[in-house]
Amino acid sequence: MSYTSESVENLVEQLTKLPTIGRKTAQRLAAYILKMSRVDVVQIADALVAVKDKVTFCTICSNVTDHDPCRICSSPKRDHSIVCVVEETSDVVALERTNEFRGVYHVLGGAISPLDGIGPEDLRIRELIERIANGDPVAAPNDDNGSHAASANGTTVAEPHSSDAQIKEIILAMNPNVEGDTTSYYISQLVKPFGVRVTRIARGLPIGGDLEYADEATLSRALEDRLVVDTDA
């Protein structure tokens, strides 16, 4: 189906460039956009342009941010001696939702996958090793408004502290698959000479899950990562 409107047809074609969006889905989205108010459409368009114009990668952890360093790396309230290594920026969002982790992050930008042509040199592993060797920059406290210092080119950035925090633990939070296991093993071998503690997030049964519905791999990992029960509690 082709629309009589070239503008709508062009919108459909542009929407199909997005992942998992086929032509039929793009047509439904285009039809919905036609019913939206101009204000709402402009807000979406502005948000898309802002993502390309304002968003950058943190020079410390490689997470997406509007200000460099990002708010996590620039926070003096975070424990900069503990670095959680993840594959993608979406993993940072997932871990932050727990409100449990108070350390900092390092985003690799993927996982080692020879079949997909992704090797260690394609990821931010070298930056991680340099970060371990040189220490993690500790941010200076900001005021209540989260003020930042302006650089020479007018870009607003947080002022880094003059000292560095020694990294004491690396938490490997890779996806539980072959690529994640390969990446975790590769990094653990590189980190070993630095004497840094290397841990990995536990795997096992989900909360509220039933044993009878769990697959063999999950049960095996749950047994392998079993915990000691505190009988004194």
Secondary structure, DSSP 8 states (H G I E B T S, - for coil): ---S-HHHHHHHHHHTTSTT--HHHHHHHHHHHHHS-HHHHHHHHHHHHHHHHH-EE-TTT--EESSSS-TTTT-TTS-TTEEEEESSHHHHHHHHTTT---SEEEE-SS--BGGGTB-GGGTTHHHHHHHHHH-EEEE----TT---EE-TTS-EE--EEEEEE---EEEE---SSHHHHHHHHHHHHHHGGGT-EEEE------TT--GGGS-HHHHHHHHHT-----TT-
